[in-house]
Amino acid sequence: MKTPDPRTLLRAMFDAAIARAQPALCVPPHLPAPASLKGRLVVIGAGKASAAMAQAVEQAWSGPPDALSGFVVTRYGYAVPCERIEIAEAAHPVPDEAGLRAAQRMLQVVQGLTEDDLVLCLISGGGSALLPLPAPGLTLQDKQEVNRALLASGATISEMNCVRRHLSAIKGGRLAAACHPARVLTLLISDVPGDRPIDIASGPTVADPTTCADALAIVRRYGITLAPAVREVLESGRGESVKPADALLARCETRIIAAPQASLEAAAAVAREAGYAAHILGDALEGEARDVGKVLGGIALQVAQRGQPFAAPCVLLSGGETTVTVRGSGRGGRNVECLLSQALTLRGHPQVHALAGDTDGVDGQEETAGALLAPDTLERAFAAGLRPADCLADNDGHGFFEALGDSVVTGPTLTNVNDFRAILIDAAP
């Protein structure tokens, strides 16, 4: 068998991970049969994959056209054509006025439903920023400021979404409560470690066991300064979300239809077909991106030099969501920061190549999914006048890999199952 080029194989694994989570593949098996519906099928949703999910619903729908309607909001550039379901676009990761209008419109769409109606809610990563409906007494600017502070704080996605839920008029089960008395079926494409429904887009249709006190504790933990009106919502308890056992959510069902683990398994199959043993280290790795990169680099060195805990040739796969505490003036990106840290740990080891990217095609706030790492990465960087350690200190992973021509650009992938990391370790020559 001809040994594939490492870069080509790494990109093939990344593409396979994305393909496994495509809405056209994972949505249709979960759609209700038209004959089982007494009333209307009302589709709502939010996230980077929501428009593609809505299109999959329309293409699979075999019932009367007039029985299907709806409204979903996705990120700018992620819309796809639909006939019966209205598609809106808004900003991510920092919300904008279009997102505010979309959240208001969504609540209007689910007004006046009956017990015979079914609400199909299509949720994927990015939904938190795309549904920025502030709690009473707050403004969009308040939500934007809190969002920026959370993104720069180093808080985990679970912690960020806990705060967001308690400052929202639509998240934390409130959207499902607004659908009552209709039945609600939520289909989730998970982009969060642990696949907890409450953390995917801040759980607009699921009960929330966390409290305003929990949100305040997170704010204190990361030293986030809140405007007086924002603090009052949390301290007064006015921001409490819909809790488990609430009667308004009694007819709600939630299903995860795509998740990081399945995408990692798809990538592993590509590696094995190419003759590499594939090992999944975990689908929910968290922590500072540079720390995770250092650890992954250390594991790769142990494999290459000691044959432990796995023998080369092999591929090490992992997913999850790392965080970046922004201290520099660079363009950030948790995947490129993780990869740059890994490069500094590997120091150009000749057997190791790697790829790190976000399956939604956007790493941080850049229209770049991630980057590739090769044994000669540091050598080429020094020759180009780059100082890798300084780039890492400045949170400028994107600038570093872009200068080398090693960025991975996918464009909108129309799905989102979190970060993807692959380390390819060849056998010793």
N, C-alpha and C positions, 0 to 999 in steps of 0.2 A: 504494500500500500504506500502511495506517495505521501510523504509527510506534508501536511498543509502549512502554508505560511502562517506564523503565529498571529499576526495582525488580522489576517483574513478569518482565521478560526475564531478569534476573540469577538470579532464583529458579528460573525454568524451566530455565536451563542447569544449575544445581546439581542440580535434580531429575533431569534427564536423565543426568547423570554418575552419580548414585546408581542409577538404574534400569538402566543398562548393566551394572552389577556385581551385579545381583540373582542369588542362587543358583538360583532357578527357571529363569533363562535360561542360566546358564553351566555348571551342573553336569551336566544330563542328557546332553549330547553326549559326555561322557567316561566314562560308566558302562559297565562290561563287560556283554556280552550274557550272560544267564543260561545259555545253552547252552554257553558257553565255560568255565564253572566246573565243576570236579570236586568241590569241597568247599563250605565255607561262605563267605558274604560277611560279614565282620566289620567293622563301621563304627566308627571312633574319630575323635576330633577335638577341637579346641580353638580358640576365638577368638570374636569378636563375631558372626561370620556362621555359626558351626559348626552351630547348631541349625537355621537356615534351610537350610543345605546338607544336613543330615541329612533334613529334611522333603522336600527336592527328590529325594533318593535314594529315599525310600520311595514317593513319588508316581510315580516313573518305573520302579520295580522291577516286573518282570513275571514273576519267577521264583517258586518255591515260598515262601510266607511263612516257613516254618520255617528256610529257608536264610539268612535275613537277621536279624542281631542287631547290637547295638552299644551304645556309650556315648560321648557327647560332653559337653563342658562349655563354657558360654557365660557372658557377663556377666549380672549381675542385670538382669532386665527384658527380656532378649533371647531367652528361651525361646519356642519355638513347639511346637504339639502334634505328637507322633510316636507311632506304635503299637508298632513293633518296636525302635526305638532309644531307649535311655534318655537323658534330658536332665537335666543338672545345671547349677546356676548358682553363680557365685562372684564375687569382687570383682575390680575392675580400676579404676585401674592398680596399686594396692597390694594384694598378695595377702592372702588370709585363710584360715582353717581349712577352709572349704568347698572352696577350690581345692586345698589339700593333700590332702583326702580324695578329691577327684576324680582327682588325679594317681595316687594309690595304687590307686584303683579301676580306672583305665585300664590300669595294668600287670597287674592281676589278669585283666582281660578278655582280654588277648592271651597268657595263659599256655596251654600245651598245644596250640598250633596245629600243623597238619601241612603238608606240602609242597603238599597239594591246596587248602588254604584261601587266600583272598585277603583281605588287610586293606586296606580303603579308608579312608585317613586324610584327614580334611577339616580343613584348617588355614587360618586367617585371622588378621588382626591382632588383638592382644590376647591371643594364646595364651600368651605368656611369663608374664604375671601370673596367668593362669588355670591354669597347671600348675606351681605353686611347690613341687616336690618337692626338698627340700634334699639336697645330697650328704651321704654318711655323715659324722657328726660335727657337722653343722650343724642349726640349728633354723629353724622358720618365722620366728621373730623376727629371726634373722640375715638371712634373705632379705628381710624387710620393710625392715629398716634400710638394707641395700644398695640396695634398689629406690628408697626415698625419696631417698637421697643421689644416685643416678644421675639421677633425674628433675629434681632441683634444680641439677645440676652444669653443664648446658649440653652434655653429651655427646650425640653423634649416636645415632640408633637403632641403627646398626650397632655402635657402641662399647658401648652399654648391653647389647645382646644378646650380645656377646662375653663380657662379664663374667658375665652370667646363665648362659650355657651352661656355664661352668667351675665353677659353684657348684651345679649341678643333677644330679639322679639320673635325669632323664628327657629333657632337651634335648640338643642336640648329637649327634643320631643314636642316642641311647640307647633311645628308644621303638621305633625300627625294629629295633634289635638284639634287643630283647625279643620281637619278633614272629617271629624266625627259628624254623623254616625256611620259614614261610609267605611268599608273595609279598606285597609292599607297594606299593600305588599311592597316591601322595599328590597330592591336588588342592589347589592353593594359590590363594587370593585375596590378591594382593600389596598390602601397605600400606607398602612400604619403597622408598626411592630406589634405583634400579638393579634392583629385582625379584630380588635374590639370595635363593634359597631358604633359605640358612643364616640369613638375617636375619629371615625371616618366622616370628614366634613362637619365635625362637631355634632353629629347625631341629630339631625333635624326631625327624624321620625322615630327615635328610640328613647326610652326612658333613661333618665340620668341619675345615678346614685350619688354623684358628687354635689357639693354645696358651695354657696357663696364663701363660706369660711375656707374651704379648700382653695378656691380661687385667690383669696387674699393671702393665704400662706405661700402660694406660688409667686405672687407679686413681691412679697417680702423676701423670699428666697433669692430672687434675682435682682433685687434692688431697683425695681421698676417704679418710676414716679408716675402717679395717676393724677389726672385732673380732679378737682373736688367733686364734680358731678359724677364722674366714674367711680370714685371711691365711695360715694354715698350709695350708689346702686348696690354695691357689694356689702357694705357695712350694715345697711338697713335690711338686707335680705330681699329687697325688691327684685333682685335678679335671679331668684330661685327658679330652677328649671322643672320640667314635668318629671315626677318621681315614679319609680316602679310601683305597680299595682294601681296606678291611676286609672279610673274607669274609662277615661277618654281614649286610652290606648289599648283597650281590651280586644279590639278587632284588628290589631296590627301584627304583621308577620315580617320577619327579616331573614334574608338569605344572602350569604356571601357567594358570589358566582365566579370571582377571580381573585387570586391572592398571590403574594410573592412566592410562596413555597412551590406552587404549581409552575410558575415561570422559571424558577431555578431548576426544577426537574426537567423542563423542556430544554434548557441550556445544557444540562448534564447529558441528555440523550445525544445532543450534537457532538459534545466532546468525546463520548464513548464511541460514536460512529467513526470519529477521526482517529481512534486508537489510543485515546487518553483515558486513564481512570479518572472518574469525577467524584469529588467529595463536597457535599454541602455542609458548610461550617455552621450555618444558621440563617434563618430568614428574618430575624428580628434584632440584628446587632445595632446597638445604640452607643452613644458617647460622643466626645469631641472628635471631629473628623480626623484631625491630625494624630490623635491618640490611637484611633482604630487603624489608621494607615500604618503607624509604627508597629502595632501588634501583628497586623497581617503580613507586613514585611518580614518580621521576625519569624513567623511561622513558615513563610516561603523559604527563608534561608535554612531553617532546620530541615525542611524537606530536601532541599537541593544538596546540602552539605552532609547531612546525617541519615537521610532516608527515614526520618521520623516526623510526624506520626504516620506519614504515608511515603511510599516509594515513588520516585519520579520514573517515567513521565506521568504527570497528572495535572488536573485542573482543580483549583480550590474556588468554590462558589459561595457567595454570601449575599444577603439582602438585609433590609432594615432601613433605618433612617438616622444618620448621624447628625450632629449639630455643629454649627460654627459660631463661636463667640467672636464677633467682629471687633478687632482692635486696630487693624491697619486701614489703609485707604484703598485697598485693592478691590477687585470685582467679585471676590468671594466664590461661592459654589462649593457645597459640601463634598461632592464627588471628586472634583479636581483637587481640593485641599487634601482629601484622604489619599489620593494617588500621588501627589507631590511629596507628602510625608513618607509614603511608602518608598518612593524613589530615593529619598535621602537615607532610608534605612538599608535598602538593597545595595546602594553604592555601585550600581552598574553590574550586578551579578550576571554572568553571561547566559545562565539558564532560564532567567525569569522575565516574562512579559506579563502585562496586565491591562485590564480595561476597567474603568469605573464610570457609570453613567446613570442618569435618572431615566426611568422607563417612560416618563411623560415627554421626554425630549428637552426639558428645561432644568438645568442645574442652577439652583438659586434663582437669580433674576435674569440670567443670560439665556439667549435663544440657542444654547449649546447643551447637548445632553451630558457630555463628560469628556473623557480623553483616553488616550492610549499611552502605555508606558513600555519602553524597550530597554534592553541592556545598554544602549548607547545614548539614552535620553540625557543623562547628566553631562556626558562628554560633549554632545551637540549644544547643550545649554551654555556650558562654559565657553565654547568656541564662538557662540553668538553674543557673548558679553553678559549673559544672565547670571545672577547669583541665586541659585535655588533656595537656599536657606532664607535669604532676604525676601524672596517672593512669598515664601510660606509665612514668614513673620508679618508680611503686609496683607495677608489674605488674598493674594493675587494668583491663585492657581490658574484661573482662566487666562490671564495675560501670559503666564509662563508657557502653557501648552499651546496656546494660539501662536505664539512667536515661533514655536518649533514645527508648526503644521500638524500637530498631533491631536487637535480637537476632534471630537466625535459629534457630528451634526446630523440629526435625523429629521428635523422639522417636526410638526405636530404628529405625535404617534396615535392620538385619539384614544389613549388608555393611560393607566397610571397604577403600577403596582410597586411603587417605591424604588429605592436604589438597587442597582445591580452591580456586583463586583465579581470579576473573574481574574484569577491569577493562573497563568499557564507556566508550568515548570517542566522544562525539557530534561531528558536524561543527560547525565554528564558525558561529554565527548570522549 
